[in-house]
Amino acid sequence: MRSAPAIGVEYRPSGALAACIAVLIALAVLAVALSGLALWQVTILAISALCYGAGSLWRHRRPRVRALVWRSDGGVSITLTDRAGNAREVLGDLRDARVFGPLIVLHLRWPPRGRASLWLLPDNLDDGTRRRLRVRLNVDGARPASVNADNI
């Protein structure tokens, strides 16, 4: 039996997901504003929601993982960047994967305690790579351990 070919992904953040995060921030602030709490409580909660949302958006727009290669032996080579923009490659593990319609979520781990979740939507992954990745997730029963690919 032939082994599965390696699949390389250059990860770039999804603009659609960033827009969804921004809408959720606005809805959270609106919910707090319409809650009927005292003005000082509304102010504190609205600022907290804005800060938390801005942090989430900032982390989404500056991902630590820049690229990955899911090798034919099942291992994953992950290219990471630090805050200064320096890249380094580590060997990691694809721990889990989920497929929800057009969304593919990959959960990665690397030594000593690094981990990341990559959200792959149609606007940040080309169709050919998406197709190969979904087929490999569906075919490879042992790796990753818990693939939910019922709707492939």
C-alpha positions in Angstrom: 0.0 0.0 0.0 1.3 3.4 -0.9 1.8 6.0 1.8 0.0 9.3 1.8 1.9 12.1 0.2 3.1 15.0 2.3 0.8 18.0 2.5 2.3 21.5 3.0 0.2 24.4 4.2 1.4 28.1 4.5 -0.9 29.4 7.1 -2.3 32.9 6.9 -5.1 34.2 9.1 -8.6 34.2 7.7 -10.2 37.6 7.0 -13.7 36.1 7.4 -12.8 34.8 10.9 -11.4 38.2 11.8 -14.6 39.9 10.7 -16.6 37.4 12.8 -14.5 38.2 15.9 -15.1 42.0 15.3 -18.9 41.4 15.0 -18.8 39.4 18.3 -16.9 42.2 20.0 -19.5 44.7 18.9 -22.4 42.4 20.0 -20.8 41.9 23.4 -20.5 45.6 24.0 -24.0 46.2 22.8 -25.3 43.5 25.1 -23.5 45.1 28.1 -24.9 48.6 27.0 -28.5 47.3 26.9 -28.2 45.2 30.1 -29.7 47.9 32.4 -26.7 47.9 34.8 -25.4 51.0 36.5 -23.2 53.3 34.3 -20.0 52.4 36.1 -20.7 48.7 35.7 -21.5 49.1 32.0 -18.3 51.0 31.5 -16.1 48.4 33.2 -17.7 45.5 31.4 -17.6 47.2 28.0 -14.0 48.1 28.4 -13.3 44.5 29.5 -15.1 43.1 26.5 -13.2 45.5 24.2 -9.8 44.6 25.7 -10.5 40.8 25.6 -11.8 41.0 22.0 -8.9 43.2 20.8 -6.5 40.7 22.3 -8.2 37.8 20.6 -8.2 39.7 17.3 -4.5 40.6 17.7 -3.6 36.9 18.4 -5.6 35.8 15.4 -3.9 38.3 13.1 -0.4 37.4 14.3 -0.3 33.5 14.5 2.7 31.7 15.9 2.5 29.0 13.3 3.5 30.2 9.8 3.6 26.9 7.9 3.3 23.1 8.4 4.1 20.0 6.5 2.2 16.9 7.3 4.7 14.3 6.2 3.9 10.9 4.8 5.1 9.2 8.0 2.5 11.0 10.0 4.8 13.5 11.6 4.4 17.3 11.3 7.1 19.8 10.6 6.0 23.2 12.0 7.5 26.5 11.1 7.1 28.9 14.1 7.8 32.6 14.4 8.7 34.4 17.6 7.8 38.0 18.5 10.8 39.4 16.7 9.8 37.6 13.5 12.5 35.0 13.6 11.5 31.6 12.1 12.4 28.2 13.4 11.3 24.7 12.5 10.2 22.1 15.0 8.9 18.6 14.7 5.4 18.2 16.1 2.3 16.2 16.2 -1.2 16.5 14.7 -3.2 15.7 17.8 -6.7 16.2 16.6 -8.6 17.4 13.5 -12.2 18.4 13.0 -14.1 19.1 9.8 -17.2 21.2 9.9 -18.4 21.8 6.4 -15.9 24.3 4.9 -14.0 24.7 8.2 -11.0 22.4 9.0 -9.5 22.8 12.5 -6.1 21.3 13.1 -4.8 21.0 16.7 -1.0 20.8 16.8 1.5 20.1 19.6 5.3 20.3 19.7 7.8 19.9 22.5 8.2 20.9 25.2 4.7 22.3 25.7 3.8 24.2 22.6 0.3 23.9 21.0 -1.8 25.7 18.5 -5.1 25.4 16.7 -5.3 26.3 13.0 -8.6 27.3 11.6 -8.6 26.7 7.8 -11.4 28.4 5.9 -11.9 28.7 2.2 -10.3 32.2 2.2 -7.0 31.1 3.7 -6.4 27.7 2.0 -6.5 27.0 -1.7 -8.9 24.4 -3.0 -6.3 21.8 -4.1 -4.6 21.7 -0.7 -8.0 21.7 1.1 -9.1 18.7 -1.0 -5.9 16.7 -0.3 -6.1 17.5 3.4 -9.7 16.4 3.7 -9.0 13.2 1.8 -6.0 12.4 4.0 -8.0 13.2 7.2 -10.7 10.8 6.0 -8.4 8.0 4.8 -5.8 8.0 7.6 -7.7 6.3 10.4 -4.9 6.1 13.0 -3.6 9.7 12.6 -5.0 12.0 13.8 -6.8 10.0 16.5 -10.2 11.8 16.5 -11.2 13.0 13.1 -14.7 14.1 12.6 -15.0 13.9 8.8 -18.6 12.7 8.5 -19.6 15.5 6.2 -16.7 15.3 3.8 
